[in-house]
Amino acid sequence: METPPRPSRPIAPTIFAPVPELDTVGYDRMARDVRSLLGIDLTQYKPAQVWRRVNGFATAKGLASPDALVARCKQDADLRQAFLDMLTINVSEFFRNPEAWEAMATQFLRPALLQQLSVRVWSAGCSLGYEPLTIAMLAREIAPSKPISILGTDLDDTTLARARKATYTEQQMAGVSPARRARFFRQVGANWEAKPELQALISWRRHDLLKDPYEKPFDIICCRNVVIYFTEQAKTELYKRFGDSLKPGGVLFLGATESIPNVRAVGLVPSGLTFYRKP
Ligand SMILES: C[S@@+](CC[C@H](N)C(=O)[O-])C[C@H]1O[C@@H](n2cnc3c(N)ncnc32)[C@H](O)[C@@H]1O
């Protein structure tokens, strides 16, 4: 007896969908729309990667093309926010790459706190505030009463509004040990809120690294996992501007997979792991 044919299963589109080839005219049109819709300058991002991600996002939302996505975003505020979140990727966590934070604390933060009257740190692209709060916790462990001011900036207003609340779910608190939770947070229902004394060390501001003037001077600048999709030219310009914003001897702290290839051209020197010093 012949076995009946098995019902065919749909092929998962995320696995087999062809990677869309970059359509430069379509990309330029989308970049113009995204600039007026979200205020982001996509001309300074790597087009092939952005095009692939936007097409994937449009498909996931059941839309046929980036044009259709942009048209829908004009009417749908939730989709517009989701599109912004996708473009800016606000994934983050407390003590992200713990070994790098250990090195940051012992090699840079501790000497600065012990040797200087006060310390100024900038977390550029701070997402939901994990990074500024990580710095604040480390600073208070090293020197409980030493003046330190931490500036947390991000392009995304919605993200910043959440960072200002400094309230995190159990899952978001994964990187924070029980001892640190007890010392620096208080439990509010099922969530954890950073204590006022920790929050008082941080000021939050909206800032676009590609457009806005950079404040100065800082002892430490953290810019981690923010510029991954920026063009090489945009990155070089940005690293030069960070160099200009650092005090002599100050340090730039990048993400675990990031590096500055033409480091001398931007006026910095490598200082182990993903740290770059201003001579
Ligand atoms: C992946 S998160 C990184 C968060 C944190 N620095 C970390 O390493 O965990 C990237 C953040 O950079 C922000 N961002 C992206 N483009 C930016 C820009 N041009 N200026 C400022 N912030 C930007 C995003 O909104 C997002 O919150």
The ligand as an ORCA input file, in Angstrom:
! r2SCAN-3c Opt
* xyz 0 1
  C      23.420     48.062     22.226
  S      23.056     49.468     23.191
  C      24.525     49.579     24.130
  C      24.274     49.885     25.579
  C      25.497     49.846     26.461
  N      26.461     50.821     26.057
  C      26.108     48.462     26.464
  O      27.187     48.248     25.947
  O      25.487     47.547     27.002
  C      23.240     50.769     21.997
  C      22.637     52.082     22.465
  O      23.184     53.116     21.646
  C      22.182     54.058     21.357
  N      22.533     54.764     20.121
  C      22.496     54.298     18.856
  N      22.873     55.244     17.985
  C      23.187     56.346     18.736
  C      23.643     57.647     18.423
  N      23.846     58.026     17.162
  N      23.857     58.513     19.428
  C      23.636     58.135     20.711
  N      23.201     56.927     21.092
  C      22.974     56.034     20.108
  C      20.921     53.209     21.224
  O      19.739     53.973     21.403
  C      21.125     52.151     22.283
  O      20.508     52.498     23.504
*
